[in-house]
Amino acid sequence: MPETELRQNRLKVGIIGCGRISEKHLSVITDEHIAADLLAVADLDETKAREKSGKYNVPWYTNYEDMLAEHPDIDLIHVLTPTGYHARHVLDLSKYGKHIVVEKPMALRLEDADEMIRAQERQHRRLFIIKQNRFNQAVMKVRKAMDQGRFGKLVMGTVRVRWKRDQRYYDQAAWRGTFELDGGVMAQQATHHLDLLQWFMGPIASLQCRAATRLMNIEVEDTAAAVMQFTSGALGVFEATVATRPEDLEGSISILGENGSVVIGGTAVNKIEYWKFFDRRSEDDTIVKEFSEEVPNVYGNGHFLCIQNIVDAIRCNKKAMVEGPEGKKTVELLTALYESASMDGETKVPGEKITRSRLGRSRNV
Ligand SMILES: NC(=O)c1ccc[n+]([C@@H]2O[C@H](COP(=O)([O-])OP(=O)(O)OC[C@H]3O[C@@H](n4cnc5c(N)ncnc54)[C@H](O)[C@@H]3O)[C@@H](O)[C@H]2O)c1
């Protein structure tokens, strides 16, 4: 598309859900470097909707149907509601024929993910999933090394999520820590790292997982560990807990290949901690310094590039980093992890079905 036309076709955006993560989206959409304009915000909670409306000087709504009736020119809707409502909201919103961005994880059930993808396809509109960690400088650099074949045959990928969440975090909203609407540390916090693990290492063939609820008073797991085998034959090790004390310790991924090894660490996969290959290149000397970034919290800095990637994909009609089917891969993996944790056995990926009774049996309180 010619540059002048691109300059004109700025996207008009509506936000649904003005909770904790909304500030990340609002600050990006209203950034002067993003070719989008914020038209309105909606939240069931009037106080939250009013607050964002005041800060960003746009109309607020407590009912998103009213928002869309009054702003039929909205092109892109951001769904930032509790995870267990994503499917319901995307399916309902799809009738408006808009592009939709949904926060991670896109859904907690495979059948929901499928329906969400199909609903948007029927409308010839696109569905994007937020996976902001893919845009971390360190992560992009490792992905590039992988695309260049620098690792050779992959040996092992390891993910560690050692974060702190306390009971206050779970008690701040009724949906948190519930099986139906949230999921535990695997679905909610480690979903990012699981996405990276399969993005780097390829599809997972089978896994064995154990889950436990050690410190929190919630119905889902606060701690989990798994061993995986990728279809390539390489192995994966996964551990995640929000019961780390006294503070966030680590959000890391290590990739070991026959020709070299890399560790991305920090609390939000934001720092290259180790980078060494047999085929040493001059850039390798400065990589640890140049591709590590400071982050304000465990959400990291990736939302800017992630949302920019989505806006540009719509405006220029090109593929975005994570659209529905790519986002569904994490839901497949999560399904298998929960299934294995509840069955005390090995599970093929994708798993079949998560049920409350199965999850309940996986607890070890
Ligand atoms: N990418 C990340 O790193 C990251 C970080 C935190 C949260 N998230 C995801 O973002 C989503 C929201 O999380 P949060 O922490 O902001 O939750 P939150 O509880 O702080 O906010 C959710 C908001 O949605 C509103 N809401 C619910 N139903 C609604 C409806 N029908 N219409 C309008 N508003 C409605 C609620 O009133 C609430 O204000 C979750 O899926 C979560 O997994 C992603």
The ligand as an ORCA input file, in Angstrom:
! r2SCAN-3c Opt
* xyz 0 1
  N       0.000    -10.357     28.774
  C       0.198    -10.334     30.081
  O       1.322    -10.381     30.577
  C      -0.988    -10.265     30.987
  C      -0.834     -9.788     32.292
  C      -1.967     -9.709     33.111
  C      -3.198    -10.133     32.631
  N      -3.292    -10.631     31.370
  C      -4.582    -11.139     30.871
  O      -5.485    -10.063     30.691
  C      -6.812    -10.482     31.017
  C      -7.371     -9.518     32.076
  O      -6.550     -9.587     33.225
  P      -6.508     -8.407     34.299
  O      -5.423     -8.728     35.217
  O      -6.493     -7.070     33.608
  O      -7.920     -8.629     35.015
  P      -8.789     -7.597     35.850
  O      -9.726     -8.375     36.693
  O      -7.905     -6.602     36.509
  O      -9.604     -6.828     34.700
  C     -10.616     -7.442     33.950
  C     -11.685     -6.396     33.715
  O     -12.672     -6.892     32.797
  C     -13.906     -6.338     33.194
  N     -15.005     -7.063     32.571
  C     -15.446     -8.322     32.824
  N     -16.501     -8.618     32.037
  C     -16.720     -7.526     31.263
  C     -17.664     -7.219     30.255
  N     -18.625     -8.077     29.882
  N     -17.617     -5.993     29.664
  C     -16.672     -5.089     30.048
  N     -15.744     -5.343     31.001
  C     -15.766     -6.545     31.601
  C     -13.874     -6.420     34.720
  O     -14.826     -5.561     35.315
  C     -12.441     -6.035     35.010
  O     -12.293     -4.646     35.253
  C      -6.700    -11.935     31.498
  O      -7.013    -12.805     30.434
  C      -5.239    -12.090     31.867
  O      -4.756    -13.392     31.674
  C      -2.236    -10.683     30.548
*
